[in-house]
Amino acid sequence: MTSVLEPPASTGGAAPAAAGASGGGPTRHLRVAVIGSGFSGLGMAIRLLQKGIDDFLVFERADEVGGTWRDNTYPGCACDVMSHLYSFSFARNPGWKSTFGKQPELHAYLKDCADRFGVRPHIRFGHELLSAAWDETTRHWVVETSQGTYTAQVLVTGTGYLSEPAVPAIEGLADFEGAVFHSSRWDHSQDLSGRKVAVIGTGASAIQFVPAIQPVVGHLDLYQRTPPWIGPKNDKPTSALQSALLHKVPGYQRFRRNFNMWGREILAFVMARPQVAGKMQKMASDHLAKSVADPELRERLTPDYVMACKRLLFSNTYYPAIQQPNVELVTDAITRVGPKSVTTADGTEREVDTIILGTGFQATDRPVAGRITGREGRLLRDVWHEQGMSAHRGTTVSGFPNLFMLLGPNTTLGHSSQVVMIEAQIGYVLSALKEMSKRNLASVEVRSQAQSEWNEALARRLDGTVWNAGNCRSWYLDEHGRNPSIWPTYTWRFRRQTKRFQPQEHQLATSVGAGRPSVHHV
């Protein structure tokens, strides 16, 4: 079996040894260590420099910035949020080619940001985080990377929640003799021309790459567990007039961004009310009706849950592609994979020579949590397994001083741009750093009571929303049916609630001479 399921590897040769890493001299101490260089980590680095903070490093396991827009190179990969909103407010780009950015353009944008804002000297490529452990005596983090050890007062994770592929536990998959790869680890060495391809999954990635590969494959079996709601995608090339306005009229791009952001807040109102969301389903159901004439196929493609209970998808090409003669939609469950075939519950065995997994990511079981150890030697993964994945203001976790998680628990959006949430959290981290400097604090740790109250309020807001009561099983929910993913209301509320660091919600520690820090309760 040819498998491409492992993390992206560096393609630029061996990375240079880290300056100041252990093994070649004293361990380098940082004020801030940032993990990951996607939108979160890169945005954090840019804003640190803009605030005059340069005592930090960004640790990136790959050989380039970009996160999900570096890793996901599958055919047809694109964003479904308008580019002016799915970009940094402090790094606008008037040159977007169309309404929605495509993967190469988004990756190029992030690389340009790294260059434009002078971040690259602070990035250590080829440095995978192996572990990060809180040292209670020194009041700092010990950060072990694949190329050396560092210490840092503050640890910021920018690893996101759609970075580690979810591989289904299907009998025989490991023994398949053909090529197997996940959509986020696309194997471009595989020529799909004329091949018998099995695509497992019909989520956000599959509805983009299926139309892209359908014309070239010999035959495509599309295995659908649950059909998604799909709306039309109003993607248009940027006109000459729009380009002129964006380049020459001061404030026009800011207006376009804010207009789209506030317009999307209406969707938050809708999604919090399943009865209203149900009425809006007509948009998606009409799109399905116009696209699929066959009533039997249309029924198989019609979800039995309220729109937006799962992620709402957008495509003008998916429905036409799956109705082509070389595509078969399979809705029976897969029971096993043979050396050269896939068998379903009805007993049908279909020959196949390539399997592509469009099966999503480990969104509610984040691998980074298995590498972070807080006070009393407690692993974040174990804490979350016991208590459920949760944080305070989506950013800090009790028992883990000086840890800030960008796109932490309950920061996922179903209606707007994640960059809006990322920027709000970055502002919160900067506010905390300012408070720590002003008070000469060695550490800050959110109180367990403050975190509990925050999450109890979140649970009340989630109760009755389309994400919890929409009659579907989505990646937003954990194995217990709890929702540790979605931010259930308007982004302006999150931005307001993360505008300033709140010292009274935290245990604060100040260093006293060379001895052990003393903890002051506020």
GUTOR-216839 format. One record per residue (C-alpha): residue number from 1; residue in three letters; x, y, z. Coordinates in Angstrom, 2 decimals. Each point is the difference from the previous one (the first is absolute). Example, Ala and Ser with C-alpha at 12.3 -4.5 7.8 and 13.67 -1.06 7.14 Angstrom:
# GUTOR-216839
> 1  ALA  12.30  -4.50  7.80
> 2  SER  1.37  3.44  -0.66
***
This chain:
# GUTOR-216839
> 1  MET  0.00  0.00  0.00
> 2  THR  1.25  3.46  -0.87
> 3  SER  -1.05  2.18  2.90
> 4  VAL  0.20  3.77  0.40
> 5  LEU  -1.55  0.49  3.41
> 6  GLU  2.96  1.28  2.01
> 7  PRO  0.63  3.69  0.79
> 8  PRO  1.44  2.07  -2.86
> 9  ALA  3.73  -0.45  -0.19
> 10  SER  2.59  2.62  -0.80
> 11  THR  0.87  0.03  -3.68
> 12  GLY  2.87  2.44  0.26
> 13  GLY  2.62  -2.30  1.49
> 14  ALA  1.16  -0.04  3.59
> 15  ALA  -0.91  3.10  1.94
> 16  PRO  2.87  1.94  1.55
> 17  ALA  0.76  -0.51  3.65
> 18  ALA  -1.88  2.35  2.28
> 19  ALA  1.96  2.89  1.39
> 20  GLY  0.12  -0.34  3.73
> 21  ALA  -1.58  -3.47  0.08
> 22  SER  1.27  -2.38  2.65
> 23  GLY  2.81  -2.27  -1.08
> 24  GLY  2.04  2.85  -1.50
> 25  GLY  0.14  2.34  2.97
> 26  PRO  -2.28  1.45  2.65
> 27  THR  -3.72  -0.49  -0.45
> 28  ARG  -1.52  3.11  -1.55
> 29  HIS  -2.69  1.65  2.08
> 30  LEU  -2.85  1.84  -1.74
> 31  ARG  -2.70  2.29  1.17
> 32  VAL  -2.46  -1.69  -2.35
> 33  ALA  0.09  -3.32  -1.85
> 34  VAL  -2.55  -0.36  -2.80
> 35  ILE  -0.89  -3.40  -1.43
> 36  GLY  -1.07  -0.09  -3.66
> 37  SER  0.16  2.51  -2.86
> 38  GLY  -3.47  -0.07  -1.52
> 39  PHE  -2.40  2.91  0.33
> 40  SER  0.15  -0.24  3.82
> 41  GLY  3.74  -0.26  0.58
> 42  LEU  0.92  2.38  -2.79
> 43  GLY  -2.54  2.58  1.16
> 44  MET  1.33  -0.28  3.57
> 45  ALA  3.57  0.55  -1.21
> 46  ILE  -0.91  3.03  -2.08
> 47  ARG  -1.89  1.67  2.83
> 48  LEU  2.81  -0.71  2.48
> 49  LEU  2.44  1.82  -2.27
> 50  GLN  -2.46  2.86  -0.50
> 51  LYS  -0.17  0.38  3.79
> 52  GLY  3.77  0.13  0.28
> 53  ILE  0.38  -3.52  1.39
> 54  ASP  2.76  -1.86  -1.83
> 55  ASP  1.10  -2.52  2.65
> 56  PHE  -1.96  -2.88  -1.50
> 57  LEU  0.30  -2.91  -2.42
> 58  VAL  -2.54  -1.82  -2.13
> 59  PHE  0.53  -3.77  -0.16
> 60  GLU  -1.23  -1.61  -3.22
> 61  ARG  0.32  -3.69  -0.79
> 62  ALA  -0.17  0.51  -3.79
> 63  ASP  2.36  1.96  -2.25
> 64  GLU  -2.34  2.89  -0.81
> 65  VAL  -2.73  2.10  1.60
> 66  GLY  -3.66  -0.44  -0.83
> 67  GLY  -1.56  -2.64  2.25
> 68  THR  -3.10  -1.50  -1.57
> 69  TRP  0.53  2.06  -3.18
> 70  ARG  3.45  -1.52  -0.36
> 71  ASP  -1.06  -3.57  0.75
> 72  ASN  -3.24  -0.21  -1.98
> 73  THR  1.08  -0.03  -3.63
> 74  TYR  -2.74  -2.24  -1.36
> 75  PRO  -1.51  0.95  -3.38
> 76  GLY  -2.68  2.67  0.34
> 77  CYS  0.99  1.05  3.53
> 78  ALA  -1.53  3.40  0.81
> 79  CYS  -1.55  2.05  2.80
> 80  ASP  -3.74  0.57  0.45
> 81  VAL  0.37  3.32  1.84
> 82  MET  0.53  3.20  -2.00
> 83  SER  3.72  0.73  -0.35
> 84  HIS  -0.27  3.54  1.40
> 85  LEU  -1.32  -1.52  3.24
> 86  TYR  2.15  -3.12  -0.07
> 87  SER  3.19  2.03  0.36
> 88  PHE  1.61  2.15  2.68
> 89  SER  -1.63  3.38  0.63
> 90  PHE  3.53  1.36  0.51
> 91  ALA  1.34  -1.55  -3.23
> 92  ARG  -2.58  0.71  -2.67
> 93  ASN  0.48  -1.23  -3.54
> 94  PRO  -1.65  2.02  -2.77
> 95  GLY  1.08  -2.53  -2.62
> 96  TRP  -2.33  -2.95  0.67
> 97  LYS  -0.85  -1.56  -3.36
> 98  SER  -3.55  -1.03  0.88
> 99  THR  -2.61  0.06  2.76
> 100  PHE  1.37  -3.12  1.69
> 101  GLY  3.71  -0.73  0.24
> 102  LYS  1.45  -3.17  -1.48
> 103  GLN  2.65  -2.00  1.86
> 104  PRO  3.04  1.21  -2.00
> 105  GLU  -1.10  3.62  0.41
> 106  LEU  -0.66  -0.34  3.74
> 107  HIS  3.32  -1.73  0.57
> 108  ALA  1.77  2.71  -2.00
> 109  TYR  -1.74  2.63  2.14
> 110  LEU  1.30  -1.56  3.22
> 111  LYS  3.53  -0.31  -1.37
> 112  ASP  -0.17  3.65  -1.06
> 113  CYS  -1.11  0.99  3.52
> 114  ALA  2.99  -1.83  1.47
> 115  ASP  2.31  1.94  -2.32
> 116  ARG  -1.78  3.36  0.14
> 117  PHE  -0.04  0.19  3.81
> 118  GLY  3.49  -1.41  0.55
> 119  VAL  -1.09  -3.14  1.83
> 120  ARG  2.27  -2.57  -1.66
> 121  PRO  3.09  0.66  2.21
> 122  HIS  -2.18  -1.02  2.96
> 123  ILE  -1.20  -3.30  -1.54
> 124  ARG  1.77  -3.31  0.60
> 125  PHE  -1.03  -2.34  -2.79
> 126  GLY  0.36  -3.75  0.41
> 127  HIS  -0.62  0.38  3.75
> 128  GLU  -2.86  -2.28  0.99
> 129  LEU  -1.33  0.41  3.53
> 130  LEU  0.74  -3.20  1.89
> 131  SER  -1.04  1.21  3.43
> 132  ALA  -0.58  3.11  2.07
> 133  ALA  0.12  -0.32  3.78
> 134  TRP  -0.68  2.65  2.64
> 135  ASP  2.78  0.41  2.56
> 136  GLU  -1.62  1.15  3.23
> 137  THR  3.29  1.04  1.59
> 138  THR  1.33  2.21  -2.77
> 139  ARG  -3.49  1.03  -1.11
> 140  HIS  0.61  -0.66  -3.67
> 141  TRP  -0.62  -2.54  -2.75
> 142  VAL  2.60  -2.55  -1.09
> 143  VAL  -0.60  -0.43  -3.71
> 144  GLU  1.50  -3.10  -1.60
> 145  THR  0.15  0.09  -3.79
> 146  SER  1.34  -2.48  -2.53
> 147  GLN  3.12  2.18  -0.26
> 148  GLY  0.64  1.04  3.56
> 149  THR  -1.33  1.31  3.28
> 150  TYR  -1.06  3.55  0.85
> 151  THR  -1.65  1.65  2.97
> 152  ALA  -2.67  2.67  -0.19
> 153  GLN  -2.00  2.09  2.43
> 154  VAL  -3.11  -0.22  -2.17
> 155  LEU  -1.14  -2.78  -2.34
> 156  VAL  -2.44  0.78  -2.83
> 157  THR  -1.41  -2.85  -2.08
> 158  GLY  -1.08  0.77  -3.54
> 159  THR  -0.52  -3.58  -1.15
> 160  GLY  -3.67  0.40  -0.92
> 161  TYR  -2.57  -2.76  0.07
> 162  LEU  0.01  -1.17  -3.64
> 163  SER  3.62  -1.07  -0.26
> 164  GLU  0.14  -3.70  0.91
> 165  PRO  -1.83  -2.38  -2.39
> 166  ALA  -2.69  -2.30  1.35
> 167  VAL  0.54  -3.46  -1.49
> 168  PRO  -3.02  -2.33  0.29
> 169  ALA  0.41  -3.36  1.70
> 170  ILE  -1.07  -2.19  -2.93
> 171  GLU  0.90  -3.67  -0.01
> 172  GLY  2.68  -0.74  -2.58
> 173  LEU  0.88  3.61  -0.85
> 174  ALA  3.61  -0.45  1.09
> 175  ASP  0.38  -3.01  -2.31
> 176  PHE  -1.36  1.67  -3.14
> 177  GLU  2.49  -0.54  -2.84
> 178  GLY  -0.66  3.22  -1.88
> 179  ALA  0.57  3.64  0.91
> 180  VAL  -1.74  1.41  3.09
> 181  PHE  0.25  3.63  1.03
> 182  HIS  -1.94  2.60  1.94
> 183  SER  -1.18  3.13  -1.80
> 184  SER  2.24  2.17  2.21
> 185  ARG  3.02  -2.14  -0.92
> 186  TRP  -0.73  -0.14  -3.74
> 187  ASP  2.43  -2.24  -1.86
> 188  HIS  0.77  1.95  -3.16
> 189  SER  2.24  -2.83  -1.25
> 190  GLN  -3.14  -2.05  -0.64
> 191  ASP  -1.36  0.43  -3.52
> 192  LEU  -3.74  -0.62  0.32
> 193  SER  -0.59  -0.15  -3.75
> 194  GLY  -2.20  -2.99  -0.80
> 195  ARG  0.16  -1.39  3.53
> 196  LYS  -2.75  -1.60  2.05
> 197  VAL  -0.19  2.37  2.95
> 198  ALA  -1.91  -0.32  3.26
> 199  VAL  -0.66  3.25  1.86
> 200  ILE  -1.07  -0.48  3.61
> 201  GLY  -1.83  3.01  1.43
> 202  THR  -2.13  2.82  -1.39
> 203  GLY  1.03  2.94  2.15
> 204  ALA  1.53  3.39  -0.73
> 205  SER  3.14  -1.36  -1.69
> 206  ALA  -1.71  -2.69  -2.07
> 207  ILE  -2.52  2.36  -1.56
> 208  GLN  2.97  1.96  -1.34
> 209  PHE  2.33  -2.74  -1.21
> 210  VAL  -2.65  -2.39  -1.37
> 211  PRO  -1.00  2.40  -2.82
> 212  ALA  3.70  0.62  -0.70
> 213  ILE  0.97  -3.68  -0.42
> 214  GLN  -3.26  -1.34  -1.49
> 215  PRO  0.87  0.93  -3.61
> 216  VAL  3.32  -1.88  0.08
> 217  VAL  -0.70  -3.19  2.00
> 218  GLY  -1.27  -3.12  -1.68
> 219  HIS  -2.65  -0.66  2.65
> 220  LEU  -0.77  1.60  3.36
> 221  ASP  -1.91  -1.63  2.85
> 222  LEU  -1.09  2.71  2.43
> 223  TYR  -0.75  -1.39  3.47
> 224  GLN  -2.47  2.23  1.82
> 225  ARG  -0.87  -0.57  3.64
> 226  THR  -2.08  3.15  0.48
> 227  PRO  -0.87  2.47  -2.76
> 228  PRO  0.94  3.63  0.60
> 229  TRP  -2.15  3.06  -0.58
> 230  ILE  1.56  1.84  -2.94
> 231  GLY  -0.81  3.50  -1.14
> 232  PRO  1.04  1.79  -3.20
> 233  LYS  3.40  1.70  0.06
> 234  ASN  -0.13  3.57  -1.28
> 235  ASP  3.65  0.15  -1.04
> 236  LYS  0.87  2.65  -2.56
> 237  PRO  3.28  1.29  -1.44
> 238  THR  1.00  3.42  1.27
> 239  SER  -1.09  2.50  -2.62
> 240  ALA  2.19  2.80  -1.28
> 241  LEU  -2.23  2.52  1.79
> 242  GLN  0.19  -1.86  3.32
> 243  SER  3.77  -0.32  -0.38
> 244  ALA  0.32  3.73  -0.59
> 245  LEU  -2.14  0.81  3.03
> 246  LEU  1.98  -2.39  2.21
> 247  HIS  3.36  1.39  -1.10
> 248  LYS  -0.79  3.70  -0.22
> 249  VAL  -2.87  0.92  2.33
> 250  PRO  1.14  0.36  3.64
> 251  GLY  -2.17  -1.97  2.39
> 252  TYR  -1.88  -1.94  -2.68
> 253  GLN  1.53  -3.35  0.86
> 254  ARG  -0.65  0.60  3.70
> 255  PHE  -3.62  0.76  -0.89
> 256  ARG  -0.32  -3.23  -2.02
> 257  ARG  1.46  -2.03  2.85
> 258  ASN  -2.21  1.54  2.69
> 259  PHE  -3.12  -0.17  -2.15
> 260  ASN  0.52  -3.73  -0.50
> 261  MET  0.87  -0.60  3.66
> 262  TRP  -3.09  1.75  1.35
> 263  GLY  -2.21  -1.55  -2.66
> 264  ARG  1.10  -3.46  1.09
> 265  GLU  -1.04  0.73  3.58
> 266  ILE  -3.59  -0.47  -1.17
> 267  LEU  0.84  -3.68  -0.55
> 268  ALA  0.97  -0.34  3.66
> 269  PHE  -3.53  1.09  0.92
> 270  VAL  -1.43  -2.57  -2.40
> 271  MET  2.20  -2.88  1.10
> 272  ALA  -0.83  0.52  3.66
> 273  ARG  -3.64  -0.73  -0.88
> 274  PRO  -0.65  -3.32  -1.79
> 275  GLN  -3.53  1.04  -0.94
> 276  VAL  1.37  3.01  -1.89
> 277  ALA  2.86  -2.00  -1.50
> 278  GLY  -2.53  -2.51  -1.25
> 279  LYS  -1.72  2.73  -1.98
> 280  MET  3.32  1.05  -1.54
> 281  GLN  0.52  -3.56  -1.20
> 282  LYS  -2.01  0.96  -3.05
> 283  MET  3.10  1.58  -1.53
> 284  ALA  1.90  -3.30  0.17
> 285  SER  -2.98  -2.19  -0.89
> 286  ASP  -0.77  2.18  -3.03
> 287  HIS  3.64  -0.29  -1.08
> 288  LEU  -0.28  -3.78  0.28
> 289  ALA  -3.29  -0.08  -1.90
> 290  LYS  1.40  2.13  -2.83
> 291  SER  3.18  -2.04  -0.20
> 292  VAL  -1.33  -3.58  0.24
> 293  ALA  -2.98  -1.01  -2.13
> 294  ASP  -0.10  -3.69  0.99
> 295  PRO  -2.40  -0.22  3.01
> 296  GLU  1.61  -3.18  1.35
> 297  LEU  3.49  1.51  -0.05
> 298  ARG  -1.31  3.27  1.39
> 299  GLU  -1.53  -1.87  2.94
> 300  ARG  3.33  -1.69  0.75
> 301  LEU  1.69  3.40  -0.04
> 302  THR  -2.54  1.65  2.31
> 303  PRO  1.14  0.28  3.64
> 304  ASP  -2.38  -0.98  2.81
> 305  TYR  1.31  2.68  2.36
> 306  VAL  -0.47  3.75  0.30
> 307  MET  2.26  2.08  -2.23
> 308  ALA  3.23  1.14  1.71
> 309  CYS  -0.20  -2.75  2.63
> 310  LYS  3.01  -1.20  -1.93
> 311  ARG  2.20  2.45  -1.84
> 312  LEU  -1.91  1.66  -2.85
> 313  LEU  1.89  -0.51  -3.26
> 314  PHE  0.03  1.93  -3.28
> 315  SER  0.60  -1.31  -3.51
> 316  ASN  -1.25  0.47  -3.55
> 317  THR  1.88  -3.01  -1.36
> 318  TYR  -0.53  -2.86  2.46
> 319  TYR  -3.51  -1.05  -1.01
> 320  PRO  0.77  0.07  -3.75
> 321  ALA  3.19  -2.05  0.55
> 322  ILE  -1.62  -2.84  1.95
> 323  GLN  -2.65  -0.43  -2.68
> 324  GLN  2.55  -0.84  -2.68
> 325  PRO  0.01  -3.56  -1.44
> 326  ASN  3.33  -0.90  1.62
> 327  VAL  -1.19  0.79  3.56
> 328  GLU  -2.01  -2.22  2.34
> 329  LEU  -1.37  1.35  3.27
> 330  VAL  0.16  -2.73  2.65
> 331  THR  -2.01  0.49  3.17
> 332  ASP  0.42  -3.48  1.53
> 333  ALA  2.54  -0.13  2.82
> 334  ILE  3.48  -1.33  -0.72
> 335  THR  0.61  -3.27  1.84
> 336  ARG  3.52  -0.80  -1.14
> 337  VAL  2.74  0.81  -2.47
> 338  GLY  1.65  -2.80  -1.91
> 339  PRO  3.40  0.05  -1.73
> 340  LYS  -1.64  1.37  -3.14
> 341  SER  -3.61  0.72  0.94
> 342  VAL  -2.50  1.63  2.33
> 343  THR  -2.97  -1.97  1.38
> 344  THR  -3.19  1.55  1.37
> 345  ALA  -2.69  -1.22  2.39
> 346  ASP  -2.24  -1.22  -2.84
> 347  GLY  2.75  -2.45  -1.01
> 348  THR  1.08  1.86  -3.13
> 349  GLU  3.73  -0.14  -0.70
> 350  ARG  1.36  2.74  -2.25
> 351  GLU  3.43  -0.18  -1.60
> 352  VAL  2.19  3.01  0.66
> 353  ASP  3.66  0.90  -0.37
> 354  THR  0.12  3.36  1.86
> 355  ILE  -1.69  1.11  3.23
> 356  ILE  -0.26  3.67  0.92
> 357  LEU  -1.11  0.84  3.53
> 358  GLY  -2.14  3.11  0.31
> 359  THR  -0.65  -0.85  3.62
> 360  GLY  0.82  3.24  1.76
> 361  PHE  2.19  0.72  3.00
> 362  GLN  0.49  -0.71  3.70
> 363  ALA  -1.87  3.13  1.00
> 364  THR  -1.14  -1.03  3.49
> 365  ASP  3.03  -2.11  0.92
> 366  ARG  2.85  2.36  -0.76
> 367  PRO  3.40  -1.70  -0.15
> 368  VAL  1.80  3.06  1.40
> 369  ALA  -1.79  -0.63  3.32
> 370  GLY  2.03  -3.18  0.35
> 371  ARG  3.21  2.03  -0.04
> 372  ILE  -0.77  2.68  2.61
> 373  THR  0.53  -0.67  3.71
> 374  GLY  -1.17  2.52  2.59
> 375  ARG  0.19  0.27  3.76
> 376  GLU  0.37  -3.20  2.04
> 377  GLY  1.18  -1.83  -3.12
> 378  ARG  -3.49  -0.17  -1.49
> 379  LEU  -0.26  -0.53  -3.74
> 380  LEU  -2.53  2.28  -1.71
> 381  ARG  -1.40  -2.98  -1.89
> 382  ASP  -0.70  -1.82  3.27
> 383  VAL  -1.65  3.07  1.54
> 384  TRP  -2.25  0.34  -3.03
> 385  HIS  -0.82  -3.71  -0.02
> 386  GLU  -1.12  0.27  3.62
> 387  GLN  -1.78  3.34  -0.13
> 388  GLY  -0.79  0.50  -3.68
> 389  MET  1.90  2.27  -2.37
> 390  SER  -0.48  3.52  1.33
> 391  ALA  1.78  3.29  0.58
> 392  HIS  -0.68  3.48  1.32
> 393  ARG  -0.93  2.52  -2.69
> 394  GLY  1.13  -2.68  -2.44
> 395  THR  3.59  0.80  0.86
> 396  THR  1.29  -0.96  3.48
> 397  VAL  -0.30  -3.18  2.06
> 398  SER  0.04  -0.38  3.79
> 399  GLY  3.04  -1.95  1.14
> 400  PHE  2.10  1.26  -2.92
> 401  PRO  1.57  3.36  0.90
> 402  ASN  1.18  2.30  -2.79
> 403  LEU  -1.60  -2.21  -2.66
> 404  PHE  -2.09  1.72  -2.67
> 405  MET  -1.76  -2.03  -2.68
> 406  LEU  -0.98  1.72  -3.23
> 407  LEU  -3.11  -1.66  -1.43
> 408  GLY  -0.41  -1.85  3.26
> 409  PRO  -3.23  -1.71  1.14
> 410  ASN  -3.30  1.60  -1.09
> 411  THR  1.51  2.46  -2.45
> 412  THR  -1.15  -1.75  -3.19
> 413  LEU  -2.44  2.00  -2.11
> 414  GLY  -2.87  -1.28  -2.09
> 415  HIS  -0.82  3.37  -1.49
> 416  SER  3.06  2.21  -0.44
> 417  SER  3.77  0.15  -0.43
> 418  GLN  2.33  -1.71  2.45
> 419  VAL  2.46  2.82  -0.55
> 420  VAL  -2.38  2.28  1.92
> 421  MET  0.26  -2.31  3.01
> 422  ILE  3.76  -0.39  -0.38
> 423  GLU  0.54  3.76  0.04
> 424  ALA  -2.19  0.36  3.08
> 425  GLN  2.04  -2.64  1.83
> 426  ILE  3.29  1.53  -1.09
> 427  GLY  -1.18  3.30  1.49
> 428  TYR  -0.85  -1.84  3.23
> 429  VAL  3.51  -1.51  0.18
> 430  LEU  1.58  3.41  -0.61
> 431  SER  -2.15  1.47  2.76
> 432  ALA  1.18  -2.75  2.36
> 433  LEU  3.64  0.62  -0.89
> 434  LYS  -0.45  3.71  0.65
> 435  GLU  -1.53  -0.74  3.42
> 436  MET  2.83  -2.39  0.83
> 437  SER  2.60  2.64  -0.86
> 438  LYS  -1.80  2.75  1.88
> 439  ARG  -0.27  -2.07  3.20
> 440  ASN  3.29  -1.89  -0.42
> 441  LEU  -1.90  -3.29  0.01
> 442  ALA  1.77  -3.31  -0.42
> 443  SER  -3.21  -1.83  -0.85
> 444  VAL  -3.74  0.24  -0.40
> 445  GLU  -2.39  -2.93  0.31
> 446  VAL  -3.74  0.11  -0.46
> 447  ARG  -1.95  -1.00  3.09
> 448  SER  -1.95  -3.25  -0.33
> 449  GLN  -3.16  1.76  1.18
> 450  ALA  0.28  2.66  -2.72
> 451  GLN  0.51  -2.71  -2.62
> 452  SER  -2.96  -2.01  1.30
> 453  GLU  -2.29  3.02  -0.01
> 454  TRP  1.05  0.87  -3.55
> 455  ASN  -0.75  -3.50  -1.25
> 456  GLU  -3.27  -0.26  1.86
> 457  ALA  -1.12  3.18  -1.75
> 458  LEU  1.16  -1.46  -3.32
> 459  ALA  -1.99  -3.18  0.62
> 460  ARG  -3.12  2.04  0.63
> 461  ARG  0.51  1.89  -3.26
> 462  LEU  0.62  -3.23  -1.92
> 463  ASP  -3.10  -1.66  1.39
> 464  GLY  -2.72  0.01  -2.64
> 465  THR  2.24  1.32  -2.79
> 466  VAL  0.17  -1.67  -3.40
> 467  TRP  3.42  -1.45  0.88
> 468  ASN  -1.32  -1.87  3.03
> 469  ALA  -3.64  -0.55  -0.94
> 470  GLY  0.10  -0.29  -3.76
> 471  ASN  -0.33  -3.81  -0.09
> 472  CYS  3.47  -0.76  -1.33
> 473  ARG  3.32  -1.44  1.07
> 474  SER  2.76  2.41  -0.98
> 475  TRP  3.70  0.49  0.61
> 476  TYR  -0.97  2.86  2.29
> 477  LEU  -1.06  -2.56  2.64
> 478  ASP  2.26  -2.22  2.07
> 479  GLU  -0.53  -3.69  0.75
> 480  HIS  -2.37  0.90  2.84
> 481  GLY  -2.19  2.23  -2.14
> 482  ARG  1.40  3.15  1.60
> 483  ASN  0.87  2.99  -2.18
> 484  PRO  3.53  1.26  0.80
> 485  SER  0.40  1.58  -3.43
> 486  ILE  -2.57  2.63  -0.95
> 487  TRP  -0.20  3.61  1.11
> 488  PRO  -3.80  0.18  0.10
> 489  THR  -0.64  3.69  -0.43
> 490  TYR  1.24  3.18  -1.69
> 491  THR  3.69  0.69  -0.60
> 492  TRP  -0.43  3.50  1.42
> 493  ARG  -0.79  -1.60  3.36
> 494  PHE  3.20  -2.01  -0.08
> 495  ARG  2.01  3.03  -1.06
> 496  ARG  -1.48  2.02  2.86
> 497  GLN  0.62  -2.77  2.53
> 498  THR  3.65  -0.40  -1.03
> 499  LYS  0.77  3.69  -0.43
> 500  ARG  1.82  0.26  3.33
> 501  PHE  1.73  -2.50  2.22
> 502  GLN  -1.83  -0.28  3.34
> 503  PRO  2.54  -0.36  2.86
> 504  GLN  -2.75  -0.68  2.57
> 505  GLU  -0.81  -3.26  -1.78
> 506  HIS  3.55  -1.28  0.49
> 507  GLN  2.54  -1.07  2.57
> 508  LEU  2.97  2.31  -0.35
> 509  ALA  3.60  -0.80  0.97
> 510  THR  2.87  2.46  0.35
> 511  SER  3.67  -0.89  0.32
> 512  VAL  1.61  0.89  3.32
> 513  GLY  3.77  0.18  -0.31
> 514  ALA  1.66  -3.23  -1.09
> 515  GLY  -2.35  -2.18  1.96
> 516  ARG  -3.27  -1.69  -0.80
> 517  PRO  -2.71  2.35  -1.37
> 518  SER  -2.73  0.95  2.42
> 519  VAL  -3.60  -0.39  -1.12
> 520  HIS  -2.30  2.96  0.56
> 521  HIS  -3.75  -0.43  -0.29
> 522  VAL  -1.96  2.90  -1.41
***
